[in-house]
Amino acid sequence: MTNSNSVVDFSTVHSILKDATGAQRSVYRGVVRHNDTVRGPELVASAAADNDIKESLLAYHSNVLVGELKSAILRGNRIELDDFMSIWLTASGTFESANAKWDASVNRVNVHCAAKGAFRDSVSGLTGRNVTEGNHAFIRRVLDSVSKIENQITRGAADMVVMVSGDNLLITAGATDEGVWLEKADGTIVATGTVTASTQTTLDCTFDALPEDGAYRLCIAARGGLSLEYGVSKAFRNVTVKTAETEGSEAEG
């Protein structure tokens, strides 16, 4: 079995995921771009032409075989098609106890398929090519409305607004994969901001809660006003979170 094309085009989708500990991380997932959609009648016509078989006869036998496969799977059997794939039923959702009854509101029966044999080996030989067309966001400067010190965000100050300047920062209203947050050096998100205004060159945001004093990265994920089929770009800036000084602490200094 050989591949006519050893490279698969894919585009990236931006997502905020939680790991096993509940910590949030910003990642890009690859989504394969299919060249086309090929349906059953087209497969039958192509196979009939390639193998000099009467199309109507091949269509009949194909329908018989597919019907038998469906029936066998629905009876709870596992299907093994040598050098092609395995097909079997799975159960999803959790249970409160080892002998808990099926709860249709949370439990589902699904069909799972996995490539096997020569077909699996053929797929594993494919490589990917990122063809994402997207924004190129860039942060030039970060200030807040309290300290007005570059790259510093004040913690514990009422009505504090973080003001960012740069390029291609326009946020699409309602896009869940765009936004602003603070993260640690390892990428763990520690605070999520609310965008109050954005243009191509500026972005204002607020934070309901900020992490303890220290060094973090401010990240903005934006399309820069491009339509939703385009990719999301992330821009970063190293910042410091510092607790606001009280009048008493200023006097002591």
Secondary structure, DSSP 8 states (H G I E B T S, - for coil): ---S--EEEEEEEEEEEE-TTS-EEEEEEEEE--S----HHHHHHHHHHHHT--HHHHHHHHHHHHHHHHHHHHTT--EEETTTEEEEEEEES--SSTT----TTT-EEEEEEEE-HHHHHHHHT-EEEE---B---EEEEEEETTT--TTEEEES-TT--EEEEEES----TT-TT-EEEEE-TTSEEEEEEEEEEE-SSEEEEEES---SSEEEEEEEEE-TT--TTSB-EEEEEEEEEEE---HHHHHH-
